[in-house]
Amino acid sequence: MRFFTAATDRGHPHTISLKLRDVNQLFNSMDPSPFIEKDLDDDAEEFIVSWAQEFPPSASLKLRIYLDQWPADEDPKELIRTAIHNHFAHSAQITDLEFKRLLRQGRTTLFIGLLFLASCLLLSEILLGHQAGAWAAVVREGLTIAGWVAMWRPMQIYLYDWWPLLRRSRIYGKLSHMPVELVQKKAKTE
């Protein structure tokens, strides 16, 4: 698959351009779905998404596809536009589900982590009380550290893991509504 870079277009400064031999290069050839529901080719999707990430989040995007071989039987413009919008809308839905699943996992791990931390601190207080000595200090600190280590995963989820999913969902949502333009390659005149 041959790809262009992003291009500047009057009125649409954030245009992503693809150059393809034919329409089939845009879609995953292993997907048995009907044409309008097909998955995009992994390389094509990665190219479009990576360029979309390069532009400011508030920027409106446009996709321009240059086709070397125009289908002989019908005009593919509306079909391709709908297929691309469907693909990215579906990707946004899947990413939203992943986001909700991650937050649910975060709540569960937070509950378990807090319960384990409280148990460790309570166990430390019950077993050791105010005992002094090296072994008591080691056990007390060991239980405290073990309790806080149990908080690592919920803290990772709530501080770091949700950002990429939310960003990806927003990009997919934007791509599911972007204008899509097909340009037929001009035949060479002799």
Buried (B, 14 or more C-beta within 10 A) or exposed (E): EEBBEBBEEEEBBBBBBBBBEEBBBBBBEEEEEEBBEBBBBEEBBEBBBEBBEEBEEEEEBBBBBBBEEBBEEEEBBEBBBBBBBBBBBBBBBEBBEBBEEBBEBBEEBBEBBBEBBEBBBEBBEEEBEEEEEEEBEEBBEEBBEBBBEBBEBBBEBBEEBBEEBEEBBBBBBBBBEBEBBBEBEEEEEE
